[in-house]
Amino acid sequence: MALNIVDILKRAVDSGAADVFIVAGTNACARINGEIRLLTEERLMPDDTLHLVSGIYRMAGGRSMAD
């Protein structure tokens, strides 16, 4: 996967997204002006999704998903 969670979140913020969706089997998406728009070109595999969500937990004070 070429993007990391910071890149995805920056794209979402720069686009004015209200929500971000990180779901295995789909592209990372965001709700922008009421419409779902793609943030990545490739579909996320389960390992990609785990990596991205783990990154969110790390940014939230160094927590792990096990906390």
Buried (B, 14 or more C-beta within 10 A) or exposed (E): BEBEBEEBBEBBEEBEBEEBBBEBEBBBBBBBEEEEBEBBEEBBEEEBBBBBBBBBBEEEEEEEEEE
